[in-house]
């Protein structure tokens, strides 16, 4: 099990909220992506495979998660109406618990989101998905997961240094040339799916542009951080991350130090994806009250 998921599951098990009120039917993935509308009103809720009897704050947490993905309302106003109509008060601490639970659930449901299922065999094959969208949302949920976990564990996670590239490669201008060409191409694509996926390719090119400029520097910073914790350096980032994960599993690295390294990497990835992410770059957990 990935150490972050193990750490999260251990915390969830130790901190199950006390809830003695009547159980409710929890839909399990509530939000605008699962609402159907007619004439401006919600007429149905779909996607019930996670439904169960439980704590109503579970659904509120999922609603707040969906609000980050698909902004659709000012959540505190809707929750105030919810309290008035249902008589169920919003318990902020319980909502934060289920926010952590929701992100852990999404990780176990989609362990390969944003990645090739088989990176070796997939090379050269057609990819039947919007790779840009998958990249951005995998990063968004990684960030939300770490932010929620840090909140419930009362961890102060200082921001890492995010240095910029001091020298660009001689071919770097080709990224802007390609993006300029895509600006002309995308509006001329008649197939909606092809247009959407091409926009995803544009996002990937924007990411690759930043990665080419700063990615090696960020990898070096990450390897240095890991080396300070585990006592030796590794030649490549994947080996360093594997060594750190093993040290975290065996207790040689504290949970706090492990989360800090993951947080630092997440923030650097966030910086690399800032131009590709657009509005998602600014979004985080919405206020509840």
Buried (B, 14 or more C-beta within 10 A) or exposed (E): EEBBBBBBBEBBEEEEBEBEEEEBEBBBBBBBEBBEEEEEEEEEBEBEEBBEEBBBBBBBBBBBBBBBBEEEEEBEEBBBEBEEEEEBEBBEEBBBBBBBBBBBBBBEEBEEBBEEEEEEEEEEEEEEEBBBBBBBBBBBBBBBBBBBBBBBBEBEBEEBEBEEBEEEEEEEEEBEEBBEEBEEEBEEBEEEEEBBBBBBBBBBBBBBBBBBBBBEBBBEBBBEBBBEBBEEEBEEBEEBBEBBBEBBBEEEBEBEBBBBBBBBBBBBBBBBBBBBBEEBBEBEBBEBE
